[in-house]
């Protein structure tokens, strides 16, 4: 798979997930959607955020440094996008079940940062 194919696939995934996200928000009520509607909302939101953050992070890394291999940049961008999307979706989920407090958000973010430090140290 070439880098261009990967980026075009990510752009297509971003657009498709955004359309599905708008459809879910406009079609379902949180009270009547039940577990499956809420689950689909968070799943589509997660995939949208991963794609969006991967594309944005890759282009920022590409502009910042021209020395690194592009496939290494895309893998780092994807990993960090998954972490950012997990943080964002997780905090929204905690808020939806009314378990979001300042200390729980800090613990959640700290856990993700420590996990990222583990992967940085591993590489």
PDB file as gemmi writes it, atoms N, CA and C in Angstrom:
CRYST1    1.000    1.000    1.000  90.00  90.00  90.00 P 1                      
ATOM      1  N   UNK A   1       0.854  -1.168   0.000  1.00  0.00           N  
ATOM      2  CA  UNK A   1       0.000   0.000   0.000  1.00  0.00           C  
ATOM      3  C   UNK A   1       0.904   1.237   0.000  1.00  0.00           C  
ATOM      4  N   UNK A   2       0.613   2.132  -0.892  1.00  0.00           N  
ATOM      5  CA  UNK A   2       1.397   3.364  -0.953  1.00  0.00           C  
ATOM      6  C   UNK A   2       0.877   4.360   0.073  1.00  0.00           C  
ATOM      7  N   UNK A   3       1.697   5.356   0.330  1.00  0.00           N  
ATOM      8  CA  UNK A   3       1.317   6.380   1.298  1.00  0.00           C  
ATOM      9  C   UNK A   3       0.115   7.164   0.803  1.00  0.00           C  
ATOM     10  N   UNK A   4       0.070   7.441  -0.487  1.00  0.00           N  
ATOM     11  CA  UNK A   4      -1.056   8.185  -1.051  1.00  0.00           C  
ATOM     12  C   UNK A   4      -2.367   7.416  -0.886  1.00  0.00           C  
ATOM     13  N   UNK A   5      -2.329   6.111  -1.123  1.00  0.00           N  
ATOM     14  CA  UNK A   5      -3.515   5.275  -0.960  1.00  0.00           C  
ATOM     15  C   UNK A   5      -3.977   5.287   0.498  1.00  0.00           C  
ATOM     16  N   UNK A   6      -3.025   5.215   1.411  1.00  0.00           N  
ATOM     17  CA  UNK A   6      -3.366   5.228   2.838  1.00  0.00           C  
ATOM     18  C   UNK A   6      -4.023   6.546   3.226  1.00  0.00           C  
ATOM     19  N   UNK A   7      -3.449   7.662   2.785  1.00  0.00           N  
ATOM     20  CA  UNK A   7      -3.994   8.982   3.119  1.00  0.00           C  
ATOM     21  C   UNK A   7      -5.376   9.164   2.484  1.00  0.00           C  
ATOM     22  N   UNK A   8      -5.544   8.759   1.249  1.00  0.00           N  
ATOM     23  CA  UNK A   8      -6.862   8.870   0.605  1.00  0.00           C  
ATOM     24  C   UNK A   8      -7.894   7.996   1.306  1.00  0.00           C  
ATOM     25  N   UNK A   9      -7.484   6.821   1.758  1.00  0.00           N  
ATOM     26  CA  UNK A   9      -8.385   5.962   2.522  1.00  0.00           C  
ATOM     27  C   UNK A   9      -8.785   6.600   3.842  1.00  0.00           C  
ATOM     28  N   UNK A  10      -7.825   7.235   4.497  1.00  0.00           N  
ATOM     29  CA  UNK A  10      -8.128   7.926   5.756  1.00  0.00           C  
ATOM     30  C   UNK A  10      -9.062   9.112   5.531  1.00  0.00           C  
ATOM     31  N   UNK A  11      -8.843   9.845   4.463  1.00  0.00           N  
ATOM     32  CA  UNK A  11      -9.734  10.964   4.142  1.00  0.00           C  
ATOM     33  C   UNK A  11     -11.144  10.452   3.852  1.00  0.00           C  
ATOM     34  N   UNK A  12     -11.235   9.374   3.079  1.00  0.00           N  
ATOM     35  CA  UNK A  12     -12.538   8.773   2.796  1.00  0.00           C  
ATOM     36  C   UNK A  12     -13.219   8.273   4.054  1.00  0.00           C  
ATOM     37  N   UNK A  13     -12.441   7.653   4.941  1.00  0.00           N  
ATOM     38  CA  UNK A  13     -12.988   7.182   6.210  1.00  0.00           C  
ATOM     39  C   UNK A  13     -13.469   8.348   7.069  1.00  0.00           C  
ATOM     40  N   UNK A  14     -12.725   9.439   7.075  1.00  0.00           N  
ATOM     41  CA  UNK A  14     -13.121  10.615   7.841  1.00  0.00           C  
ATOM     42  C   UNK A  14     -14.447  11.161   7.341  1.00  0.00           C  
ATOM     43  N   UNK A  15     -14.575  11.293   6.034  1.00  0.00           N  
ATOM     44  CA  UNK A  15     -15.809  11.826   5.450  1.00  0.00           C  
ATOM     45  C   UNK A  15     -16.981  10.889   5.721  1.00  0.00           C  
ATOM     46  N   UNK A  16     -16.775   9.599   5.522  1.00  0.00           N  
ATOM     47  CA  UNK A  16     -17.841   8.623   5.742  1.00  0.00           C  
ATOM     48  C   UNK A  16     -18.284   8.596   7.205  1.00  0.00           C  
ATOM     49  N   UNK A  17     -17.330   8.597   8.120  1.00  0.00           N  
ATOM     50  CA  UNK A  17     -17.683   8.602   9.542  1.00  0.00           C  
ATOM     51  C   UNK A  17     -18.368   9.904   9.943  1.00  0.00           C  
ATOM     52  N   UNK A  18     -17.968  11.017   9.348  1.00  0.00           N  
ATOM     53  CA  UNK A  18     -18.617  12.284   9.655  1.00  0.00           C  
ATOM     54  C   UNK A  18     -20.074  12.271   9.195  1.00  0.00           C  
ATOM     55  N   UNK A  19     -20.319  11.720   8.019  1.00  0.00           N  
ATOM     56  CA  UNK A  19     -21.696  11.624   7.514  1.00  0.00           C  
ATOM     57  C   UNK A  19     -22.528  10.729   8.419  1.00  0.00           C  
ATOM     58  N   UNK A  20     -21.986   9.571   8.814  1.00  0.00           N  
ATOM     59  CA  UNK A  20     -22.706   8.678   9.721  1.00  0.00           C  
ATOM     60  C   UNK A  20     -22.940   9.327  11.083  1.00  0.00           C  
ATOM     61  N   UNK A  21     -21.965  10.082  11.556  1.00  0.00           N  
ATOM     62  CA  UNK A  21     -22.107  10.757  12.845  1.00  0.00           C  
ATOM     63  C   UNK A  21     -23.227  11.785  12.799  1.00  0.00           C  
ATOM     64  N   UNK A  22     -23.288  12.559  11.734  1.00  0.00           N  
ATOM     65  CA  UNK A  22     -24.368  13.540  11.567  1.00  0.00           C  
ATOM     66  C   UNK A  22     -25.715  12.823  11.473  1.00  0.00           C  
ATOM     67  N   UNK A  23     -25.754  11.710  10.753  1.00  0.00           N  
ATOM     68  CA  UNK A  23     -26.996  10.941  10.631  1.00  0.00           C  
ATOM     69  C   UNK A  23     -27.458  10.426  11.997  1.00  0.00           C  
ATOM     70  N   UNK A  24     -26.534   9.879  12.781  1.00  0.00           N  
ATOM     71  CA  UNK A  24     -26.896   9.344  14.091  1.00  0.00           C  
ATOM     72  C   UNK A  24     -27.381  10.450  15.011  1.00  0.00           C  
ATOM     73  N   UNK A  25     -26.699  11.590  15.001  1.00  0.00           N  
ATOM     74  CA  UNK A  25     -27.091  12.705  15.869  1.00  0.00           C  
ATOM     75  C   UNK A  25     -28.468  13.232  15.485  1.00  0.00           C  
ATOM     76  N   UNK A  26     -28.748  13.322  14.198  1.00  0.00           N  
ATOM     77  CA  UNK A  26     -30.034  13.851  13.747  1.00  0.00           C  
ATOM     78  C   UNK A  26     -31.173  12.838  13.817  1.00  0.00           C  
ATOM     79  N   UNK A  27     -30.869  11.556  13.779  1.00  0.00           N  
ATOM     80  CA  UNK A  27     -31.924  10.541  13.696  1.00  0.00           C  
ATOM     81  C   UNK A  27     -32.338   9.953  15.043  1.00  0.00           C  
ATOM     82  N   UNK A  28     -31.419   9.854  15.976  1.00  0.00           N  
ATOM     83  CA  UNK A  28     -31.704   9.157  17.219  1.00  0.00           C  
ATOM     84  C   UNK A  28     -31.727  10.116  18.394  1.00  0.00           C  
ATOM     85  N   UNK A  29     -32.649   9.868  19.285  1.00  0.00           N  
ATOM     86  CA  UNK A  29     -32.705  10.585  20.553  1.00  0.00           C  
ATOM     87  C   UNK A  29     -31.919   9.780  21.586  1.00  0.00           C  
ATOM     88  N   UNK A  30     -31.107  10.419  22.416  1.00  0.00           N  
ATOM     89  CA  UNK A  30     -30.341   9.648  23.408  1.00  0.00           C  
ATOM     90  C   UNK A  30     -31.227   8.861  24.373  1.00  0.00           C  
ATOM     91  N   UNK A  31     -32.428   9.359  24.655  1.00  0.00           N  
ATOM     92  CA  UNK A  31     -33.310   8.645  25.571  1.00  0.00           C  
ATOM     93  C   UNK A  31     -33.929   7.411  24.931  1.00  0.00           C  
ATOM     94  N   UNK A  32     -34.242   7.491  23.641  1.00  0.00           N  
ATOM     95  CA  UNK A  32     -34.913   6.368  22.987  1.00  0.00           C  
ATOM     96  C   UNK A  32     -33.965   5.463  22.202  1.00  0.00           C  
ATOM     97  N   UNK A  33     -32.714   5.859  22.043  1.00  0.00           N  
ATOM     98  CA  UNK A  33     -31.788   5.076  21.225  1.00  0.00           C  
ATOM     99  C   UNK A  33     -31.380   3.776  21.898  1.00  0.00           C  
ATOM    100  N   UNK A  34     -31.341   3.775  23.200  1.00  0.00           N  
ATOM    101  CA  UNK A  34     -30.945   2.572  23.911  1.00  0.00           C  
ATOM    102  C   UNK A  34     -29.437   2.357  23.832  1.00  0.00           C  
ATOM    103  N   UNK A  35     -29.028   1.179  24.261  1.00  0.00           N  
ATOM    104  CA  UNK A  35     -27.611   0.860  24.313  1.00  0.00           C  
ATOM    105  C   UNK A  35     -26.964   0.869  22.929  1.00  0.00           C  
ATOM    106  N   UNK A  36     -27.647   0.289  21.943  1.00  0.00           N  
ATOM    107  CA  UNK A  36     -27.058   0.172  20.607  1.00  0.00           C  
ATOM    108  C   UNK A  36     -26.851   1.540  19.961  1.00  0.00           C  
ATOM    109  N   UNK A  37     -27.774   2.454  20.124  1.00  0.00           N  
ATOM    110  CA  UNK A  37     -27.628   3.791  19.558  1.00  0.00           C  
ATOM    111  C   UNK A  37     -26.479   4.552  20.185  1.00  0.00           C  
ATOM    112  N   UNK A  38     -26.354   4.464  21.492  1.00  0.00           N  
ATOM    113  CA  UNK A  38     -25.251   5.129  22.195  1.00  0.00           C  
ATOM    114  C   UNK A  38     -23.921   4.493  21.809  1.00  0.00           C  
ATOM    115  N   UNK A  39     -23.891   3.157  21.738  1.00  0.00           N  
ATOM    116  CA  UNK A  39     -22.678   2.448  21.346  1.00  0.00           C  
ATOM    117  C   UNK A  39     -22.237   2.843  19.941  1.00  0.00           C  
ATOM    118  N   UNK A  40     -23.178   2.889  18.991  1.00  0.00           N  
ATOM    119  CA  UNK A  40     -22.842   3.293  17.623  1.00  0.00           C  
ATOM    120  C   UNK A  40     -22.334   4.723  17.557  1.00  0.00           C  
ATOM    121  N   UNK A  41     -22.945   5.609  18.353  1.00  0.00           N  
ATOM    122  CA  UNK A  41     -22.485   6.990  18.376  1.00  0.00           C  
ATOM    123  C   UNK A  41     -21.026   7.077  18.813  1.00  0.00           C  
ATOM    124  N   UNK A  42     -20.683   6.419  19.914  1.00  0.00           N  
ATOM    125  CA  UNK A  42     -19.315   6.490  20.413  1.00  0.00           C  
ATOM    126  C   UNK A  42     -18.334   5.765  19.497  1.00  0.00           C  
ATOM    127  N   UNK A  43     -18.760   4.671  18.879  1.00  0.00           N  
ATOM    128  CA  UNK A  43     -17.890   3.946  17.953  1.00  0.00           C  
ATOM    129  C   UNK A  43     -17.588   4.776  16.705  1.00  0.00           C  
ATOM    130  N   UNK A  44     -18.616   5.361  16.108  1.00  0.00           N  
ATOM    131  CA  UNK A  44     -18.422   6.196  14.919  1.00  0.00           C  
ATOM    132  C   UNK A  44     -17.615   7.437  15.274  1.00  0.00           C  
ATOM    133  N   UNK A  45     -17.887   8.028  16.431  1.00  0.00           N  
ATOM    134  CA  UNK A  45     -17.112   9.189  16.881  1.00  0.00           C  
ATOM    135  C   UNK A  45     -15.640   8.824  17.037  1.00  0.00           C  
ATOM    136  N   UNK A  46     -15.369   7.673  17.622  1.00  0.00           N  
ATOM    137  CA  UNK A  46     -13.985   7.223  17.799  1.00  0.00           C  
ATOM    138  C   UNK A  46     -13.285   7.060  16.452  1.00  0.00           C  
ATOM    139  N   UNK A  47     -13.919   6.384  15.494  1.00  0.00           N  
ATOM    140  CA  UNK A  47     -13.307   6.191  14.180  1.00  0.00           C  
ATOM    141  C   UNK A  47     -13.105   7.514  13.449  1.00  0.00           C  
ATOM    142  N   UNK A  48     -14.067   8.419  13.569  1.00  0.00           N  
ATOM    143  CA  UNK A  48     -13.922   9.739  12.954  1.00  0.00           C  
ATOM    144  C   UNK A  48     -12.731  10.481  13.545  1.00  0.00           C  
ATOM    145  N   UNK A  49     -12.628  10.475  14.865  1.00  0.00           N  
ATOM    146  CA  UNK A  49     -11.535  11.195  15.512  1.00  0.00           C  
ATOM    147  C   UNK A  49     -10.175  10.586  15.193  1.00  0.00           C  
ATOM    148  N   UNK A  50     -10.101   9.264  15.137  1.00  0.00           N  
ATOM    149  CA  UNK A  50      -8.830   8.619  14.779  1.00  0.00           C  
ATOM    150  C   UNK A  50      -8.405   9.041  13.377  1.00  0.00           C  
ATOM    151  N   UNK A  51      -9.310   8.989  12.436  1.00  0.00           N  
ATOM    152  CA  UNK A  51      -8.975   9.367  11.062  1.00  0.00           C  
ATOM    153  C   UNK A  51      -8.593  10.839  10.972  1.00  0.00           C  
ATOM    154  N   UNK A  52      -9.383  11.688  11.604  1.00  0.00           N  
ATOM    155  CA  UNK A  52      -9.133  13.127  11.548  1.00  0.00           C  
ATOM    156  C   UNK A  52      -7.800  13.487  12.200  1.00  0.00           C  
ATOM    157  N   UNK A  53      -7.557  12.963  13.396  1.00  0.00           N  
ATOM    158  CA  UNK A  53      -6.307  13.273  14.091  1.00  0.00           C  
ATOM    159  C   UNK A  53      -5.097  12.684  13.372  1.00  0.00           C  
ATOM    160  N   UNK A  54      -5.254  11.517  12.747  1.00  0.00           N  
ATOM    161  CA  UNK A  54      -4.141  10.931  12.000  1.00  0.00           C  
ATOM    162  C   UNK A  54      -3.755  11.813  10.829  1.00  0.00           C  
ATOM    163  N   UNK A  55      -4.731  12.262  10.081  1.00  0.00           N  
ATOM    164  CA  UNK A  55      -4.450  13.119   8.925  1.00  0.00           C  
ATOM    165  C   UNK A  55      -3.813  14.430   9.362  1.00  0.00           C  
ATOM    166  N   UNK A  56      -4.398  15.069  10.359  1.00  0.00           N  
ATOM    167  CA  UNK A  56      -3.862  16.354  10.836  1.00  0.00           C  
ATOM    168  C   UNK A  56      -2.450  16.197  11.391  1.00  0.00           C  
ATOM    169  N   UNK A  57      -2.242  15.184  12.214  1.00  0.00           N  
ATOM    170  CA  UNK A  57      -0.936  14.962  12.823  1.00  0.00           C  
ATOM    171  C   UNK A  57       0.117  14.623  11.773  1.00  0.00           C  
ATOM    172  N   UNK A  58      -0.254  13.827  10.782  1.00  0.00           N  
ATOM    173  CA  UNK A  58       0.708  13.471   9.738  1.00  0.00           C  
ATOM    174  C   UNK A  58       1.145  14.696   8.950  1.00  0.00           C  
ATOM    175  N   UNK A  59       0.199  15.538   8.565  1.00  0.00           N  
ATOM    176  CA  UNK A  59       0.574  16.719   7.802  1.00  0.00           C  
ATOM    177  C   UNK A  59       1.384  17.707   8.633  1.00  0.00           C  
ATOM    178  N   UNK A  60       1.100  17.814   9.921  1.00  0.00           N  
ATOM    179  CA  UNK A  60       1.921  18.670  10.780  1.00  0.00           C  
ATOM    180  C   UNK A  60       3.337  18.108  10.916  1.00  0.00           C  
ATOM    181  N   UNK A  61       3.453  16.800  11.077  1.00  0.00           N  
ATOM    182  CA  UNK A  61       4.777  16.174  11.169  1.00  0.00           C  
ATOM    183  C   UNK A  61       5.537  16.307   9.853  1.00  0.00           C  
ATOM    184  N   UNK A  62       4.842  16.184   8.771  1.00  0.00           N  
ATOM    185  CA  UNK A  62       5.480  16.269   7.456  1.00  0.00           C  
ATOM    186  C   UNK A  62       6.031  17.662   7.208  1.00  0.00           C  
ATOM    187  N   UNK A  63       5.289  18.693   7.599  1.00  0.00           N  
ATOM    188  CA  UNK A  63       5.755  20.062   7.437  1.00  0.00           C  
ATOM    189  C   UNK A  63       6.901  20.390   8.388  1.00  0.00           C  
ATOM    190  N   UNK A  64       6.838  19.810   9.584  1.00  0.00           N  
ATOM    191  CA  UNK A  64       7.823  20.117  10.611  1.00  0.00           C  
ATOM    192  C   UNK A  64       9.200  19.553  10.281  1.00  0.00           C  
ATOM    193  N   UNK A  65       9.251  18.296   9.866  1.00  0.00           N  
ATOM    194  CA  UNK A  65      10.552  17.671   9.589  1.00  0.00           C  
ATOM    195  C   UNK A  65      10.480  16.865   8.305  1.00  0.00           C  
ATOM    196  N   UNK A  66      11.469  17.055   7.487  1.00  0.00           N  
ATOM    197  CA  UNK A  66      11.544  16.308   6.228  1.00  0.00           C  
ATOM    198  C   UNK A  66      12.553  15.171   6.310  1.00  0.00           C  
ATOM    199  N   UNK A  67      13.157  14.961   7.466  1.00  0.00           N  
ATOM    200  CA  UNK A  67      14.223  13.982   7.593  1.00  0.00           C  
ATOM    201  C   UNK A  67      13.721  12.561   7.798  1.00  0.00           C  
ATOM    202  N   UNK A  68      12.606  12.406   8.499  1.00  0.00           N  
ATOM    203  CA  UNK A  68      12.143  11.069   8.863  1.00  0.00           C  
ATOM    204  C   UNK A  68      11.439  10.374   7.694  1.00  0.00           C  
ATOM    205  N   UNK A  69      11.408   9.081   7.797  1.00  0.00           N  
ATOM    206  CA  UNK A  69      10.691   8.273   6.821  1.00  0.00           C  
ATOM    207  C   UNK A  69       9.202   8.514   7.014  1.00  0.00           C  
ATOM    208  N   UNK A  70       8.475   8.682   5.918  1.00  0.00           N  
ATOM    209  CA  UNK A  70       7.055   9.018   6.012  1.00  0.00           C  
ATOM    210  C   UNK A  70       6.232   7.908   6.636  1.00  0.00           C  
ATOM    211  N   UNK A  71       6.613   6.656   6.414  1.00  0.00           N  
ATOM    212  CA  UNK A  71       5.845   5.565   7.012  1.00  0.00           C  
ATOM    213  C   UNK A  71       6.043   5.522   8.523  1.00  0.00           C  
ATOM    214  N   UNK A  72       7.206   5.936   8.995  1.00  0.00           N  
ATOM    215  CA  UNK A  72       7.415   6.037  10.436  1.00  0.00           C  
ATOM    216  C   UNK A  72       6.561   7.162  11.001  1.00  0.00           C  
ATOM    217  N   UNK A  73       6.456   8.265  10.287  1.00  0.00           N  
ATOM    218  CA  UNK A  73       5.631   9.384  10.730  1.00  0.00           C  
ATOM    219  C   UNK A  73       4.161   8.999  10.773  1.00  0.00           C  
ATOM    220  N   UNK A  74       3.703   8.247   9.793  1.00  0.00           N  
ATOM    221  CA  UNK A  74       2.287   7.883   9.753  1.00  0.00           C  
ATOM    222  C   UNK A  74       1.954   6.900  10.873  1.00  0.00           C  
ATOM    223  N   UNK A  75       2.880   6.012  11.217  1.00  0.00           N  
ATOM    224  CA  UNK A  75       2.596   5.072  12.310  1.00  0.00           C  
ATOM    225  C   UNK A  75       2.555   5.793  13.657  1.00  0.00           C  
ATOM    226  N   UNK A  76       3.452   6.755  13.861  1.00  0.00           N  
ATOM    227  CA  UNK A  76       3.424   7.546  15.096  1.00  0.00           C  
ATOM    228  C   UNK A  76       2.158   8.387  15.133  1.00  0.00           C  
ATOM    229  N   UNK A  77       1.795   8.981  14.009  1.00  0.00           N  
ATOM    230  CA  UNK A  77       0.578   9.798  13.949  1.00  0.00           C  
ATOM    231  C   UNK A  77      -0.659   8.963  14.249  1.00  0.00           C  
ATOM    232  N   UNK A  78      -0.708   7.752  13.710  1.00  0.00           N  
ATOM    233  CA  UNK A  78      -1.856   6.884  13.948  1.00  0.00           C  
ATOM    234  C   UNK A  78      -1.948   6.491  15.424  1.00  0.00           C  
ATOM    235  N   UNK A  79      -0.817   6.112  16.022  1.00  0.00           N  
ATOM    236  CA  UNK A  79      -0.817   5.718  17.426  1.00  0.00           C  
ATOM    237  C   UNK A  79      -1.281   6.862  18.321  1.00  0.00           C  
ATOM    238  N   UNK A  80      -0.755   8.052  18.084  1.00  0.00           N  
ATOM    239  CA  UNK A  80      -1.148   9.191  18.906  1.00  0.00           C  
ATOM    240  C   UNK A  80      -2.587   9.606  18.635  1.00  0.00           C  
ATOM    241  N   UNK A  81      -3.062   9.420  17.410  1.00  0.00           N  
ATOM    242  CA  UNK A  81      -4.461   9.725  17.102  1.00  0.00           C  
ATOM    243  C   UNK A  81      -5.393   8.779  17.846  1.00  0.00           C  
ATOM    244  N   UNK A  82      -5.004   7.523  17.956  1.00  0.00           N  
ATOM    245  CA  UNK A  82      -5.816   6.573  18.721  1.00  0.00           C  
ATOM    246  C   UNK A  82      -5.882   7.001  20.183  1.00  0.00           C  
ATOM    247  N   UNK A  83      -4.765   7.443  20.736  1.00  0.00           N  
ATOM    248  CA  UNK A  83      -4.760   7.910  22.124  1.00  0.00           C  
ATOM    249  C   UNK A  83      -5.630   9.150  22.300  1.00  0.00           C  
ATOM    250  N   UNK A  84      -5.489  10.129  21.410  1.00  0.00           N  
ATOM    251  CA  UNK A  84      -6.304  11.340  21.510  1.00  0.00           C  
ATOM    252  C   UNK A  84      -7.793  11.021  21.370  1.00  0.00           C  
ATOM    253  N   UNK A  85      -8.126  10.156  20.411  1.00  0.00           N  
ATOM    254  CA  UNK A  85      -9.526   9.792  20.208  1.00  0.00           C  
ATOM    255  C   UNK A  85     -10.071   9.040  21.412  1.00  0.00           C  
ATOM    256  N   UNK A  86      -9.240   8.185  22.003  1.00  0.00           N  
ATOM    257  CA  UNK A  86      -9.674   7.446  23.187  1.00  0.00           C  
ATOM    258  C   UNK A  86      -9.900   8.391  24.363  1.00  0.00           C  
ATOM    259  N   UNK A  87      -9.009   9.378  24.516  1.00  0.00           N  
ATOM    260  CA  UNK A  87      -9.188  10.372  25.585  1.00  0.00           C  
ATOM    261  C   UNK A  87     -10.471  11.155  25.361  1.00  0.00           C  
ATOM    262  N   UNK A  88     -10.659  11.672  24.159  1.00  0.00           N  
ATOM    263  CA  UNK A  88     -11.835  12.477  23.862  1.00  0.00           C  
ATOM    264  C   UNK A  88     -13.124  11.669  24.020  1.00  0.00           C  
ATOM    265  N   UNK A  89     -13.168  10.486  23.431  1.00  0.00           N  
ATOM    266  CA  UNK A  89     -14.361   9.642  23.531  1.00  0.00           C  
ATOM    267  C   UNK A  89     -14.592   9.170  24.962  1.00  0.00           C  
ATOM    268  N   UNK A  90     -13.515   8.841  25.661  1.00  0.00           N  
ATOM    269  CA  UNK A  90     -13.642   8.389  27.041  1.00  0.00           C  
ATOM    270  C   UNK A  90     -14.179   9.464  27.960  1.00  0.00           C  
ATOM    271  N   UNK A  91     -13.699  10.683  27.781  1.00  0.00           N  
ATOM    272  CA  UNK A  91     -14.200  11.785  28.609  1.00  0.00           C  
ATOM    273  C   UNK A  91     -15.667  12.070  28.283  1.00  0.00           C  
ATOM    274  N   UNK A  92     -16.028  12.015  27.011  1.00  0.00           N  
ATOM    275  CA  UNK A  92     -17.443  12.191  26.662  1.00  0.00           C  
ATOM    276  C   UNK A  92     -18.312  11.072  27.234  1.00  0.00           C  
ATOM    277  N   UNK A  93     -17.789   9.849  27.213  1.00  0.00           N  
ATOM    278  CA  UNK A  93     -18.547   8.737  27.780  1.00  0.00           C  
ATOM    279  C   UNK A  93     -18.718   8.916  29.289  1.00  0.00           C  
ATOM    280  N   UNK A  94     -17.635   9.289  29.970  1.00  0.00           N  
ATOM    281  CA  UNK A  94     -17.741   9.526  31.411  1.00  0.00           C  
ATOM    282  C   UNK A  94     -18.753  10.627  31.719  1.00  0.00           C  
ATOM    283  N   UNK A  95     -18.780  11.648  30.879  1.00  0.00           N  
ATOM    284  CA  UNK A  95     -19.760  12.716  31.075  1.00  0.00           C  
ATOM    285  C   UNK A  95     -21.181  12.209  30.833  1.00  0.00           C  
ATOM    286  N   UNK A  96     -21.349  11.330  29.856  1.00  0.00           N  
ATOM    287  CA  UNK A  96     -22.694  10.842  29.546  1.00  0.00           C  
ATOM    288  C   UNK A  96     -23.263   9.960  30.651  1.00  0.00           C  
ATOM    289  N   UNK A  97     -22.390   9.274  31.384  1.00  0.00           N  
ATOM    290  CA  UNK A  97     -22.865   8.453  32.493  1.00  0.00           C  
ATOM    291  C   UNK A  97     -22.684   9.164  33.836  1.00  0.00           C  
ATOM    292  N   UNK A  98     -22.393  10.447  33.772  1.00  0.00           N  
ATOM    293  CA  UNK A  98     -22.262  11.339  34.924  1.00  0.00           C  
ATOM    294  C   UNK A  98     -21.203  10.869  35.912  1.00  0.00           C  
ATOM    295  N   UNK A  99     -20.060  10.420  35.387  1.00  0.00           N  
ATOM    296  CA  UNK A  99     -18.929  10.020  36.216  1.00  0.00           C  
ATOM    297  C   UNK A  99     -17.699  10.889  35.974  1.00  0.00           C  
ATOM    298  N   UNK A 100     -17.874  11.980  35.246  1.00  0.00           N  
ATOM    299  CA  UNK A 100     -16.738  12.845  34.935  1.00  0.00           C  
ATOM    300  C   UNK A 100     -16.569  13.894  36.024  1.00  0.00           C  
ATOM    301  N   UNK A 101     -15.457  13.790  36.708  1.00  0.00           N  
ATOM    302  CA  UNK A 101     -15.051  14.778  37.696  1.00  0.00           C  
ATOM    303  C   UNK A 101     -13.652  15.240  37.307  1.00  0.00           C  
ATOM    304  N   UNK A 102     -13.180  16.315  37.896  1.00  0.00           N  
ATOM    305  CA  UNK A 102     -11.872  16.827  37.499  1.00  0.00           C  
ATOM    306  C   UNK A 102     -10.780  15.812  37.788  1.00  0.00           C  
ATOM    307  N   UNK A 103     -10.892  15.080  38.878  1.00  0.00           N  
ATOM    308  CA  UNK A 103      -9.856  14.124  39.227  1.00  0.00           C  
ATOM    309  C   UNK A 103      -9.929  12.871  38.355  1.00  0.00           C  
ATOM    310  N   UNK A 104     -11.115  12.487  37.942  1.00  0.00           N  
ATOM    311  CA  UNK A 104     -11.218  11.315  37.061  1.00  0.00           C  
ATOM    312  C   UNK A 104     -10.686  11.646  35.668  1.00  0.00           C  
ATOM    313  N   UNK A 105     -10.911  12.883  35.209  1.00  0.00           N  
ATOM    314  CA  UNK A 105     -10.369  13.300  33.912  1.00  0.00           C  
ATOM    315  C   UNK A 105      -8.845  13.346  33.961  1.00  0.00           C  
ATOM    316  N   UNK A 106      -8.298  13.869  35.062  1.00  0.00           N  
ATOM    317  CA  UNK A 106      -6.839  13.932  35.189  1.00  0.00           C  
ATOM    318  C   UNK A 106      -6.240  12.530  35.245  1.00  0.00           C  
ATOM    319  N   UNK A 107      -6.871  11.622  35.978  1.00  0.00           N  
ATOM    320  CA  UNK A 107      -6.382  10.241  36.037  1.00  0.00           C  
ATOM    321  C   UNK A 107      -6.454   9.558  34.668  1.00  0.00           C  
ATOM    322  N   UNK A 108      -7.534   9.786  33.965  1.00  0.00           N  
ATOM    323  CA  UNK A 108      -7.716   9.188  32.639  1.00  0.00           C  
ATOM    324  C   UNK A 108      -6.646   9.702  31.675  1.00  0.00           C  
ATOM    325  N   UNK A 109      -6.441  11.004  31.646  1.00  0.00           N  
ATOM    326  CA  UNK A 109      -5.440  11.600  30.748  1.00  0.00           C  
ATOM    327  C   UNK A 109      -4.030  11.171  31.156  1.00  0.00           C  
ATOM    328  N   UNK A 110      -3.762  11.125  32.456  1.00  0.00           N  
ATOM    329  CA  UNK A 110      -2.443  10.697  32.932  1.00  0.00           C  
ATOM    330  C   UNK A 110      -2.163   9.252  32.521  1.00  0.00           C  
ATOM    331  N   UNK A 111      -3.151   8.396  32.599  1.00  0.00           N  
ATOM    332  CA  UNK A 111      -2.986   7.015  32.154  1.00  0.00           C  
ATOM    333  C   UNK A 111      -2.642   6.923  30.675  1.00  0.00           C  
ATOM    334  N   UNK A 112      -3.303   7.725  29.864  1.00  0.00           N  
ATOM    335  CA  UNK A 112      -3.008   7.723  28.428  1.00  0.00           C  
ATOM    336  C   UNK A 112      -1.615   8.281  28.139  1.00  0.00           C  
ATOM    337  N   UNK A 113      -1.224   9.324  28.874  1.00  0.00           N  
ATOM    338  CA  UNK A 113       0.112   9.905  28.682  1.00  0.00           C  
ATOM    339  C   UNK A 113       1.189   8.900  29.087  1.00  0.00           C  
ATOM    340  N   UNK A 114       0.982   8.197  30.184  1.00  0.00           N  
ATOM    341  CA  UNK A 114       1.948   7.177  30.598  1.00  0.00           C  
ATOM    342  C   UNK A 114       2.044   6.046  29.574  1.00  0.00           C  
ATOM    343  N   UNK A 115       0.923   5.681  28.998  1.00  0.00           N  
ATOM    344  CA  UNK A 115       0.936   4.663  27.949  1.00  0.00           C  
ATOM    345  C   UNK A 115       1.714   5.150  26.725  1.00  0.00           C  
ATOM    346  N   UNK A 116       1.551   6.414  26.371  1.00  0.00           N  
ATOM    347  CA  UNK A 116       2.302   6.982  25.248  1.00  0.00           C  
ATOM    348  C   UNK A 116       3.794   7.024  25.571  1.00  0.00           C  
ATOM    349  N   UNK A 117       4.143   7.380  26.802  1.00  0.00           N  
ATOM    350  CA  UNK A 117       5.562   7.361  27.196  1.00  0.00           C  
ATOM    351  C   UNK A 117       6.150   5.949  27.091  1.00  0.00           C  
ATOM    352  N   UNK A 118       5.356   4.949  27.427  1.00  0.00           N  
ATOM    353  CA  UNK A 118       5.810   3.568  27.294  1.00  0.00           C  
ATOM    354  C   UNK A 118       6.148   3.250  25.830  1.00  0.00           C  
ATOM    355  N   UNK A 119       5.264   3.648  24.915  1.00  0.00           N  
ATOM    356  CA  UNK A 119       5.503   3.369  23.504  1.00  0.00           C  
ATOM    357  C   UNK A 119       6.670   4.186  22.956  1.00  0.00           C  
ATOM    358  N   UNK A 120       6.842   5.410  23.451  1.00  0.00           N  
ATOM    359  CA  UNK A 120       7.993   6.220  23.012  1.00  0.00           C  
ATOM    360  C   UNK A 120       9.286   5.570  23.486  1.00  0.00           C  
ATOM    361  N   UNK A 121       9.311   5.137  24.738  1.00  0.00           N  
ATOM    362  CA  UNK A 121      10.509   4.490  25.285  1.00  0.00           C  
ATOM    363  C   UNK A 121      10.799   3.172  24.597  1.00  0.00           C  
ATOM    364  N   UNK A 122       9.739   2.448  24.220  1.00  0.00           N  
ATOM    365  CA  UNK A 122       9.891   1.161  23.552  1.00  0.00           C  
ATOM    366  C   UNK A 122      10.523   1.316  22.170  1.00  0.00           C  
ATOM    367  N   UNK A 123      10.145   2.395  21.457  1.00  0.00           N  
ATOM    368  CA  UNK A 123      10.698   2.628  20.120  1.00  0.00           C  
ATOM    369  C   UNK A 123      12.101   3.147  20.254  1.00  0.00           C  
TER     370      UNK A 123                                                      
END                                                                             
